[in-house]
Amino acid sequence: MKNSSPNCANQILPRAILDLPQFGCLNVHASLLPKYRGASPIQSALLDGETGTGVTLMKMDEGLDTGPILSQQAVPILPGDNSQTLHDRLAPLGAELLVQTIPDYIAGKIAPRPQPAEGASYAPKIRKEDGRMDWREPAARCLNRLRAFTPRPGVFAAIPGPKPRLLKIWRADVVERSGGAGEILQADKHGLVVACGQGALRILELQPESGRRMNAPEFLAGHALNAGERLS
């Protein structure tokens, strides 16, 4: 299952194509429609801090993921999920939904039901710039951004210096610390803590530009960062 529906990955299919198959065109979408129609339902659910999502099997129409629903299956979003782990749990669920639903649909036992108008939302295409950390946001939102855009396009910040270098962040958690947005509150053998608009992130795993992925103490052993400096 792809993290987007076929009719938004390239173009909206015209009615002449959709009506060719006897039973219409079906699509598995990685959300509980009508929520998160569009290209990035998994990332958008994580970015919004949702605690649950699911998959929807729908009959495609000429709209953007607006077709009538055949079946749905909900799943919880786990605290440790990122976009890859959540995708990997939803993909087999979508396949199971197809196997369970298609025979009854073809037999006329399932009637497609229109999507409700209430609760509809849109999940836009992802841009590389979406992965830039905005330290002005609350720490919980910063962590959601990290979960949503790991591993792709990746979440990054800039290390201060005459020639700023990019720093890719892989794992972090929220801590109750305060300071100016982006301020490094701690950078020693015990860890790297960066202030957000509210609270702070303890960065657990990161990757310097043109370097390898490593934990925070390993990084700090070879890269000088000091409390009071700011990441941007």
C-alpha positions as CSV (number, residue, x, y, z in Angstrom):
1,M,0.0,0.0,0.0
2,K,1.4,3.4,-1.0
3,N,1.1,6.4,1.3
4,S,-1.1,8.1,-1.2
5,S,-4.0,7.2,-3.4
6,P,-3.4,6.4,-7.1
7,N,-5.7,9.2,-8.2
8,C,-3.6,11.9,-6.4
9,A,-0.2,10.4,-7.2
10,N,-0.5,11.5,-10.8
11,Q,-3.9,12.7,-11.9
12,I,-7.6,12.4,-11.2
13,L,-9.0,9.6,-13.3
14,P,-11.8,10.6,-15.6
15,R,-15.2,9.0,-15.4
16,A,-14.7,7.2,-18.7
17,I,-11.8,5.2,-17.2
18,L,-13.4,4.7,-13.8
19,D,-16.5,3.1,-15.4
20,L,-14.6,0.6,-17.6
21,P,-14.4,-2.2,-14.9
22,Q,-17.7,-4.0,-14.2
23,F,-17.5,-3.2,-10.5
24,G,-15.6,0.1,-10.8
25,C,-12.1,1.0,-9.6
26,L,-11.2,0.4,-5.9
27,N,-8.5,2.0,-3.8
28,V,-7.0,1.4,-0.4
29,H,-6.3,4.8,1.3
30,A,-4.2,5.1,4.5
31,S,-6.7,6.9,6.7
32,L,-10.2,6.7,8.0
33,L,-11.9,8.7,5.3
34,P,-13.1,11.4,5.0
35,K,-10.2,12.5,7.2
36,Y,-6.9,13.1,5.5
37,R,-7.8,12.8,1.9
38,G,-4.8,13.4,-0.4
39,A,-1.2,12.6,-0.7
40,S,0.1,12.3,2.9
41,P,-2.5,10.7,5.2
42,I,0.1,8.9,7.4
43,Q,2.4,11.9,7.9
44,S,-0.5,14.3,8.5
45,A,-2.0,12.0,11.2
46,L,1.3,11.9,13.0
47,L,2.0,15.6,12.6
48,D,-1.4,16.4,14.1
49,G,-0.7,14.1,17.1
50,E,-3.5,11.7,16.3
51,T,-3.8,8.6,18.6
52,G,-5.5,6.5,15.9
53,T,-5.9,6.1,12.2
54,G,-6.7,3.2,9.8
55,V,-7.3,2.2,6.3
56,T,-10.3,2.7,4.0
57,L,-11.3,0.6,1.0
58,M,-13.3,2.9,-1.3
59,K,-14.8,2.9,-4.8
60,M,-13.0,5.7,-6.7
61,D,-14.8,8.6,-8.2
62,E,-13.7,11.7,-10.0
63,G,-12.8,13.6,-6.8
64,L,-9.7,13.4,-4.6
65,D,-10.3,10.4,-2.4
66,T,-14.0,11.3,-2.2
67,G,-15.5,8.0,-3.4
68,P,-18.0,6.0,-1.4
69,I,-16.7,3.6,1.3
70,L,-16.8,-0.2,1.1
71,S,-15.0,-1.0,4.4
72,Q,-12.7,0.5,7.0
73,Q,-10.4,-0.8,9.7
74,A,-9.1,1.4,12.6
75,V,-5.7,1.0,14.3
76,P,-4.0,2.8,17.2
77,I,-1.0,5.0,16.6
78,L,1.7,3.9,19.0
79,P,3.8,6.5,20.9
80,G,7.0,5.2,19.1
81,D,5.5,5.3,15.6
82,N,7.0,7.3,12.8
83,S,5.8,7.4,9.2
84,Q,7.7,4.2,8.2
85,T,6.6,2.0,11.1
86,L,3.0,3.2,10.8
87,H,3.0,2.6,7.0
88,D,4.4,-0.9,7.6
89,R,1.5,-1.7,10.0
90,L,-1.2,-0.3,7.7
91,A,0.0,-1.9,4.5
92,P,-0.9,-5.5,5.4
93,L,-4.1,-4.3,7.0
94,G,-5.1,-2.8,3.6
95,A,-4.3,-6.0,1.9
96,E,-6.4,-8.0,4.4
97,L,-9.3,-5.5,3.9
98,L,-9.2,-6.2,0.2
99,V,-9.4,-9.9,0.6
100,Q,-12.2,-9.7,3.2
101,T,-14.3,-7.2,1.3
102,I,-14.1,-7.9,-2.4
103,P,-16.0,-11.2,-2.5
104,D,-19.0,-9.7,-0.6
105,Y,-18.9,-6.6,-2.7
106,I,-18.9,-8.5,-6.0
107,A,-21.7,-10.7,-4.6
108,G,-23.8,-7.6,-3.9
109,K,-23.7,-8.0,-0.1
110,I,-21.9,-4.6,0.4
111,A,-23.4,-1.4,-0.9
112,P,-20.8,1.5,-1.1
113,R,-21.9,4.3,1.3
114,P,-21.2,8.0,0.7
115,Q,-18.5,9.6,2.8
116,P,-19.9,11.9,5.4
117,A,-19.4,15.6,4.8
118,E,-18.5,16.2,8.5
119,G,-14.8,15.7,9.4
120,A,-13.3,15.9,5.9
121,S,-9.8,17.1,5.8
122,Y,-6.9,17.2,3.3
123,A,-3.3,15.9,3.6
124,P,-1.1,17.9,1.2
125,K,1.9,16.7,-0.8
126,I,5.1,16.6,1.3
127,R,7.9,19.1,0.5
128,K,11.5,18.8,1.7
129,E,11.1,22.0,3.6
130,D,8.4,20.4,5.7
131,G,11.2,18.6,7.5
132,R,12.8,21.8,8.8
133,M,12.5,22.0,12.6
134,D,10.6,25.0,13.8
135,W,11.9,25.5,17.3
136,R,9.2,28.1,18.0
137,E,6.6,25.4,18.1
138,P,5.9,23.5,21.4
139,A,8.1,20.5,22.1
140,A,5.2,18.1,21.5
141,R,4.6,19.6,18.1
142,C,8.3,19.4,17.3
143,L,8.3,15.7,18.3
144,N,5.2,15.1,16.1
145,R,7.1,16.7,13.2
146,L,10.0,14.3,13.8
147,R,7.7,11.3,13.8
148,A,5.8,12.5,10.7
149,F,8.8,13.1,8.5
150,T,11.1,10.3,9.6
151,P,12.6,8.7,7.6
152,R,11.5,10.9,4.6
153,P,12.1,13.7,3.9
154,G,13.9,13.8,7.2
155,V,13.8,16.4,9.9
156,F,16.7,18.8,10.1
157,A,18.1,21.9,11.8
158,A,21.2,24.1,11.2
159,I,24.3,24.0,13.4
160,P,25.6,27.5,14.2
161,G,28.9,28.7,12.8
162,P,30.5,30.7,10.1
163,K,29.3,28.0,7.6
164,P,26.1,26.6,9.1
165,R,25.9,22.8,8.6
166,L,22.7,20.8,8.5
167,L,21.9,18.3,11.3
168,K,19.5,15.5,10.6
169,I,17.5,14.5,13.7
170,W,16.4,10.8,14.0
171,R,15.1,10.3,17.5
172,A,14.2,12.6,20.4
173,D,11.9,12.9,23.4
174,V,10.2,15.8,25.2
175,V,11.6,17.1,28.4
176,E,10.4,19.8,30.8
177,R,13.1,22.4,30.3
178,S,12.7,26.0,29.2
179,G,14.7,28.6,27.2
180,G,14.7,30.6,24.0
181,A,13.5,28.7,20.9
182,G,16.4,26.8,19.4
183,E,18.7,27.5,22.4
184,I,21.0,24.6,23.4
185,L,20.3,24.0,27.0
186,Q,22.6,21.1,27.5
187,A,25.4,19.6,25.4
188,D,27.6,17.2,27.3
189,K,28.1,13.5,27.9
190,H,24.6,13.3,29.4
191,G,22.9,14.5,26.2
192,L,21.8,17.3,23.9
193,V,18.8,19.3,24.9
194,V,17.3,22.1,22.8
195,A,14.6,24.5,23.9
196,C,11.3,24.8,22.0
197,G,8.5,27.4,22.1
198,Q,7.3,25.4,25.1
199,G,9.3,22.7,26.7
200,A,12.4,21.2,25.1
201,L,13.6,18.2,23.0
202,R,16.3,15.8,24.2
203,I,17.9,14.7,20.9
204,L,18.8,11.0,21.2
205,E,20.0,10.2,17.7
206,L,21.2,12.4,14.9
207,Q,23.3,12.7,11.8
208,P,25.7,15.5,10.8
209,E,25.8,16.7,7.2
210,S,27.9,14.2,5.2
211,G,28.3,12.1,8.3
212,R,26.9,8.9,9.8
213,R,23.9,8.4,12.1
214,M,25.0,8.3,15.8
215,N,23.7,8.8,19.3
216,A,24.0,12.2,20.9
217,P,27.1,11.5,23.2
218,E,29.0,10.1,20.1
219,F,28.1,13.2,18.1
220,L,29.1,15.6,20.9
221,A,32.5,13.8,21.4
222,G,33.5,15.0,17.9
223,H,31.5,18.2,17.4
224,A,31.7,21.2,19.7
225,L,28.4,22.5,20.7
226,N,27.9,24.7,23.8
227,A,25.0,25.6,26.0
228,G,23.7,29.0,25.0
229,E,24.2,28.5,21.2
230,R,21.2,28.2,19.0
231,L,20.1,25.7,16.4
232,S,18.0,27.2,13.5
